[in-house]
Amino acid sequence: MHENKKILALAWPAIIDNLLHTLTHTMDMIMVGSLGATSLAAVGLGGQVIFIFQSLMIAVTAGTVAMVARSVGEGNMEKARKVLEQSLVSGSCAALAATPLLYGFVNDFLAIYRADADVLSLSADYLHIAVFGTVFIFICLACAQSLRGAGDTRTPLLVSSTINILNIGLNYLFIFGKCGFPLLGVKGAALGTTLAFMWGSFLYFFLLWRKYLRLSVSFRGFHFDFPMVKKIVNIGSPAALEQLIIQMGFLVFTVIITSFGTASIAAHQIGIRIQSFSFMPGFGFSMAATALVGQNLGARDPENAEKSGWAACKLAILLMTVGAVFIFLFARQIAVIFVSESGVIDKAVVFIRILAFGEPAIAIHFTIAGALRGAGDTRWPLYASTAGLYGLRIPMAIILGFGLGLGVYGPWIAMTVEYFVRAFIISLRFRKGGWKTITVF
């Protein structure tokens, strides 16, 4: 019971944080969706390109959270501070260097999707603004993950709340041209989000610099500690590769979806957005498992680390199953919020209900993968994702969608089946316990 209370204390701010973040993206989708299915599909594709490059940031943030959690467990806050400083500087430099590359190759990235020309044109408009926000997204992600690794999940919630409120307000002004601002449509969605994350970056730096939080930064006498940065990247690289493989797999998967038309793309984006709500408990308990496993290993208590991981997993399964029942029963009422086209709504309802069956498996994968990352074992989540996506989801999507003639419903069924395979692989690794002997320093 005491362990569950500790897990819930860490998880609930992360769950609410993710709820607010998801609500913000949902409001964006609703606002953009009011412009039509083409705009909705365009922003969805543009966002997926951003996610692909965000996955590279995890090479830094995943290593950072593991090393911060271990340092806090050892009682060495100075080491935790140094890890965060090295992470922020090295990651920000990498993001800034990548921005011109992203901007210059926007059309090339989008051409891979083979969507309708009007969808690709609007996606390019969105991305030519959104790429400038990647460095601010990294800063917010690195600070939030480090604080959660240190056991502080409330500060990321508070900062995220201000980001989300600002994002909704700015997007409303820019998308629809309110209060004297120009009507920018999908460009307005990109601009509002970029400015909101810029604000979040400044707020994190202020709080960390003024030493209001458990972690702090000063950068006095700062110099690159290349061995530490190398260690951060070495730990985080498998997690980054996992996310990159996932996003590239999603890209291939989305190309399959786009072959079924704009209505299918729009329905897919609606379903993914709704699914992100049911992810919230998984995300929160994943962060709790990451922090507790890392801190327990730092305190030389691997058995309690394992208990924390399984306890977090059970709570996640319970809450995500409840969420799955809700979205299954109210799929149509949810879908009509986004668009008015009946063809898109009908497809979205089926997709949402198919996804609902996979929620318990997603709960297992999210939480146990978080526990492994807290231990510094970032390779097995990579193995599970690679096997699931490329060994099952994509081939099965092609067979069901085209070979058996199920259309867009085939890939959606394959998606849900793959979640269970990934959950099985990751659970097997955690149960065997090899992660207990991994060193991060």
C-alpha positions in Angstrom: 0.0 0.0 0.0 2.8 2.4 0.9 4.5 1.6 -2.5 1.2 2.4 -4.3 0.9 5.7 -2.6 4.5 6.6 -3.6 3.8 5.7 -7.2 0.5 7.6 -7.3 2.2 10.7 -5.8 4.7 10.7 -8.6 2.3 9.6 -11.3 -0.7 11.9 -10.9 1.1 15.2 -11.8 2.5 13.5 -14.9 -0.9 12.1 -15.8 -2.5 15.6 -15.4 0.4 17.1 -17.3 -0.1 14.7 -20.2 -3.9 15.3 -20.0 -3.3 19.1 -20.4 -0.8 18.5 -23.2 -3.3 16.2 -25.0 -6.2 18.6 -24.5 -4.1 21.3 -26.1 -3.3 19.2 -29.1 -7.0 18.2 -29.3 -8.1 21.8 -29.2 -5.6 22.4 -32.0 -7.1 19.5 -34.0 -10.6 20.8 -33.4 -9.7 24.3 -34.5 -7.8 23.1 -37.6 -10.5 20.5 -38.3 -13.0 23.3 -38.6 -11.1 24.3 -41.7 -11.8 20.9 -43.3 -10.5 17.4 -43.5 -7.6 18.5 -45.8 -6.2 20.9 -43.1 -6.7 18.3 -40.4 -4.7 15.7 -42.5 -2.0 18.3 -43.3 -1.3 19.2 -39.7 -1.3 15.5 -38.7 1.3 14.7 -41.3 3.4 17.8 -40.4 3.3 16.8 -36.8 4.5 13.4 -37.6 7.6 14.8 -39.3 8.3 16.9 -36.2 8.0 13.7 -34.1 10.5 11.9 -36.2 13.1 14.5 -35.4 12.0 14.8 -31.8 12.9 11.2 -31.4 16.6 12.1 -31.9 16.3 14.4 -28.8 15.7 11.3 -26.7 19.4 10.3 -27.2 20.0 13.1 -24.7 16.9 13.1 -22.6 16.6 9.4 -21.9 20.3 9.2 -20.8 19.7 12.3 -18.7 16.8 11.0 -16.8 18.5 7.7 -16.0 21.6 9.5 -14.7 19.7 12.1 -12.8 17.6 9.5 -11.1 20.6 7.4 -10.2 22.5 10.5 -8.8 19.5 11.5 -6.7 19.2 8.0 -5.4 22.9 8.2 -4.4 22.2 11.6 -2.7 24.6 13.4 -5.0 22.7 16.5 -6.2 25.8 18.1 -7.5 26.3 15.3 -10.0 22.6 15.5 -11.0 23.1 19.3 -11.6 26.1 18.7 -13.8 24.2 16.0 -15.8 21.4 18.5 -16.5 23.7 21.3 -17.6 25.6 19.1 -20.0 22.4 17.8 -21.4 20.9 21.2 -21.9 23.9 22.7 -23.7 24.8 19.7 -25.9 21.2 19.0 -26.9 20.3 22.6 -27.6 23.4 23.0 -29.8 22.4 19.8 -31.7 18.8 21.1 -32.2 20.0 24.5 -33.4 22.3 22.9 -35.9 19.5 20.6 -37.2 17.0 23.4 -37.7 18.3 24.7 -41.1 18.5 21.1 -42.3 14.9 20.5 -41.4 13.7 23.7 -43.0 15.6 23.0 -46.3 14.2 19.5 -46.8 10.6 19.9 -45.7 9.2 19.2 -49.1 11.4 16.1 -49.5 10.3 14.7 -46.2 6.6 15.2 -47.0 6.9 13.7 -50.5 7.5 10.3 -48.9 3.8 10.3 -47.7 2.4 10.4 -51.2 -0.7 12.3 -50.0 -2.8 14.5 -52.1 -1.1 17.7 -53.4 -3.3 20.1 -51.4 -2.5 18.1 -48.2 1.2 18.2 -48.8 1.1 22.0 -49.6 -0.6 22.8 -46.3 1.8 20.4 -44.4 4.8 22.3 -45.9 3.3 25.6 -44.7 2.9 24.2 -41.2 6.4 22.7 -41.1 8.2 25.8 -42.4 7.2 27.5 -39.1 7.1 24.5 -36.7 10.8 23.5 -37.3 11.9 26.7 -35.5 10.3 25.4 -32.3 12.3 22.2 -32.1 15.1 23.7 -29.9 12.5 25.0 -27.4 10.7 21.6 -27.4 14.0 20.0 -26.5 14.7 22.4 -23.6 11.2 21.8 -22.2 11.5 18.0 -22.6 15.0 17.8 -21.0 14.1 20.0 -18.0 10.8 18.2 -17.4 12.3 14.7 -17.7 15.2 15.6 -15.4 12.9 17.0 -12.7 10.7 13.9 -12.9 13.8 11.7 -12.6 14.7 13.7 -9.4 11.2 12.9 -8.1 9.7 16.3 -8.9 6.6 15.8 -11.1 4.7 18.9 -10.0 7.0 21.5 -11.5 6.7 20.1 -15.0 2.9 20.0 -14.5 2.8 23.7 -13.6 5.1 24.8 -16.4 3.2 22.6 -18.9 -0.1 24.2 -17.8 1.2 27.7 -18.7 2.5 26.4 -22.1 -0.8 24.7 -22.9 -3.0 27.7 -21.9 -0.8 30.0 -24.0 -0.8 27.6 -26.9 -4.6 27.4 -27.1 -4.9 31.1 -26.8 -2.3 31.9 -29.5 -3.5 29.3 -31.9 -7.1 30.6 -31.6 -5.8 34.1 -32.4 -3.5 33.0 -35.3 -5.6 30.3 -36.9 -8.8 32.4 -37.1 -7.3 35.9 -37.3 -8.9 37.2 -34.1 -8.2 40.5 -32.3 -6.5 42.1 -35.3 -4.1 39.2 -36.0 -4.0 37.9 -39.6 -5.9 34.8 -40.5 -3.1 32.2 -40.9 -4.9 28.9 -40.8 -2.5 25.9 -40.4 0.4 28.4 -40.3 -1.2 29.9 -37.2 -1.2 26.5 -35.4 2.5 26.2 -36.0 3.3 29.7 -34.9 1.2 29.5 -31.7 2.8 26.2 -30.6 6.4 27.5 -31.3 5.8 30.7 -29.2 4.3 28.7 -26.4 7.3 26.3 -26.1 9.6 29.3 -26.3 7.9 30.7 -23.2 8.1 27.3 -21.5 11.9 27.3 -22.1 12.4 30.7 -20.6 10.3 29.7 -17.6 12.2 26.5 -16.9 15.5 28.4 -17.1 14.3 31.0 -14.7 13.1 28.5 -12.1 16.3 26.4 -12.4 18.6 29.4 -12.4 17.0 31.0 -9.3 17.3 27.6 -7.5 13.6 27.4 -6.7 13.5 23.7 -7.5 15.1 20.4 -6.3 17.5 20.6 -9.3 19.2 23.8 -10.4 21.6 25.1 -13.0 24.3 27.9 -12.8 26.6 27.3 -15.8 29.4 29.1 -13.9 32.7 27.9 -15.2 30.8 25.6 -17.6 32.8 23.5 -20.0 31.9 20.6 -22.1 32.5 17.4 -20.2 32.8 15.1 -23.2 33.1 11.9 -21.3 29.8 12.7 -19.5 28.1 13.8 -22.7 29.2 10.6 -24.3 27.8 8.6 -21.4 24.5 10.4 -21.6 24.3 9.7 -25.3 25.4 6.1 -25.0 22.7 5.4 -22.5 20.1 7.4 -24.4 21.0 6.3 -28.0 19.1 3.0 -27.9 16.0 4.9 -26.6 16.5 7.5 -29.4 17.0 4.8 -31.9 13.8 3.1 -30.6 11.8 6.3 -31.1 13.4 6.9 -34.5 12.5 3.3 -35.5 9.0 3.8 -34.2 8.5 7.1 -36.0 10.0 5.7 -39.3 7.7 2.7 -38.8 4.8 5.1 -38.3 5.9 6.9 -41.5 5.6 3.6 -43.5 2.4 2.8 -41.7 1.0 6.3 -42.5 2.0 5.9 -46.2 -0.1 2.7 -46.2 -3.0 4.7 -44.6 -2.7 7.6 -47.2 -3.2 5.1 -50.0 -6.8 4.8 -48.8 -7.5 8.5 -49.3 -7.8 11.8 -47.4 -10.8 10.7 -45.4 -8.8 7.8 -44.0 -5.9 10.1 -43.1 -8.2 12.4 -41.3 -9.9 9.5 -39.4 -6.5 8.1 -38.5 -5.4 11.4 -37.0 -8.6 11.6 -35.0 -8.2 8.1 -33.7 -4.6 8.8 -32.7 -5.6 11.9 -30.9 -8.2 10.1 -28.9 -5.9 7.3 -28.2 -3.4 9.8 -26.7 -6.0 10.5 -24.0 -6.0 6.8 -22.9 -2.2 6.9 -22.9 -2.2 9.3 -20.0 -2.1 6.8 -17.2 0.5 4.8 -19.0 2.7 7.9 -19.4 2.3 8.9 -15.8 3.0 5.5 -14.3 5.9 5.1 -16.8 7.5 8.3 -15.4 6.9 7.0 -11.8 8.5 3.7 -12.6 11.5 5.4 -14.3 12.1 7.6 -11.2 11.6 4.9 -8.6 13.6 2.2 -10.3 16.5 4.6 -10.9 16.4 5.9 -7.4 16.1 2.4 -5.8 19.1 1.2 -7.9 21.0 4.2 -6.8 20.2 3.3 -3.2 21.4 -0.3 -3.9 17.9 -1.8 -3.5 17.2 -3.7 -6.8 14.4 -5.9 -5.3 12.4 -2.8 -4.3 13.1 -1.4 -7.8 11.5 -4.5 -9.3 8.5 -4.2 -7.0 8.0 -0.6 -7.9 8.0 -1.4 -11.6 5.3 -4.2 -11.3 3.2 -2.1 -9.0 3.2 0.8 -11.4 2.3 -1.6 -14.2 -0.8 -2.9 -12.4 -2.1 0.5 -11.7 -1.6 1.6 -15.3 -3.5 -1.5 -16.6 -6.4 -0.8 -14.3 -6.8 2.9 -15.3 -6.2 2.4 -19.0 -8.8 -0.4 -19.2 -11.4 1.9 -17.7 -10.4 4.5 -20.3 -10.7 1.9 -23.1 -14.3 1.0 -22.1 -15.2 4.7 -22.2 -13.8 5.5 -25.6 -15.3 2.3 -27.0 -18.8 3.2 -25.8 -18.7 6.9 -26.8 -16.6 6.6 -30.0 -19.1 8.4 -32.3 -19.9 11.2 -29.8 -16.2 11.8 -29.6 -15.5 11.7 -33.4 -18.2 14.3 -34.3 -16.3 16.9 -32.2 -13.5 17.0 -34.7 -15.2 17.0 -38.2 -18.6 17.1 -39.8 -17.9 14.9 -42.8 -19.9 11.7 -42.3 -17.4 9.5 -44.2 -14.5 10.6 -41.9 -16.7 10.1 -38.8 -17.7 6.6 -39.7 -14.1 5.5 -40.2 -12.9 7.2 -37.1 -15.5 5.4 -35.0 -14.3 2.0 -36.2 -10.6 3.0 -35.6 -11.3 4.2 -32.0 -13.1 1.0 -31.1 -10.3 -1.2 -32.6 -7.7 0.8 -30.6 -9.7 0.3 -27.4 -8.9 -3.4 -27.3 -5.1 -2.7 -27.2 -5.1 -0.4 -24.2 -4.1 -3.0 -21.5 -1.1 -4.1 -23.7 -0.1 -0.4 -24.1 -0.2 0.0 -20.4 2.2 -2.9 -19.9 4.6 -1.7 -22.5 4.6 2.0 -21.4 5.2 1.2 -17.7 7.7 -1.6 -18.0 9.7 0.2 -20.7 9.8 3.2 -18.3 11.1 1.0 -15.5 13.8 -0.4 -17.8 14.9 3.1 -18.9 15.1 4.1 -15.2 17.6 1.3 -14.8 19.6 2.5 -17.9 18.4 -0.5 -19.9 17.4 1.3 -23.0 18.2 -1.5 -25.4 15.3 -3.9 -24.8 12.5 -1.3 -25.4 14.3 -0.8 -28.8 14.3 -4.5 -29.5 10.6 -4.8 -28.6 9.6 -1.9 -30.8 11.7 -3.0 -33.8 10.3 -6.6 -33.6 6.7 -5.4 -33.2 6.7 -2.7 -35.9 8.7 -4.3 -38.6 8.2 -8.0 -37.8 4.4 -7.8 -37.4 2.6 -4.4 -37.7 3.7 -3.4 -41.2 3.6 -6.8 -42.9 0.3 -7.6 -41.3 -1.1 -4.2 -42.3 -0.2 -4.9 -45.9 -1.6 -8.4 -45.8 -4.9 -7.4 -44.2 -5.3 -4.1 -46.0 -4.4 -5.1 -49.5 -4.1 -8.9 -49.6 -7.4 -9.7 -47.8 -9.1 -6.5 -49.0 -10.0 -5.1 -45.6 -8.9 -1.6 -46.7 -7.9 0.9 -44.0 -9.3 -1.3 -41.3 -6.6 -3.9 -41.9 -3.7 -1.7 -40.8 -5.7 -0.6 -37.7 -6.3 -4.2 -36.7 -2.6 -4.9 -37.2 -1.7 -2.0 -35.0 -3.7 -3.4 -32.0 -2.3 -6.9 -32.4 1.3 -5.6 -32.4 0.8 -3.8 -29.1 0.4 -7.2 -27.4 3.5 -8.6 -28.9 5.5 -5.6 -27.8 4.1 -5.9 -24.3 5.1 -9.6 -24.1 8.7 -9.0 -25.1 9.3 -6.1 -22.7 7.6 -7.9 -19.8 9.8 -11.0 -20.3 13.0 -8.8 -20.2 11.9 -7.1 -16.9 11.0 -10.4 -15.3 14.4 -12.0 -16.0 16.1 -9.1 -14.1 19.2 -8.6 -16.2 18.6 -4.8 -15.9 19.5 -4.9 -12.2 23.2 -5.0 -12.8 23.5 -2.2 -15.4 25.8 0.7 -14.5 25.2 4.3 -15.7 28.3 6.0 -14.4 
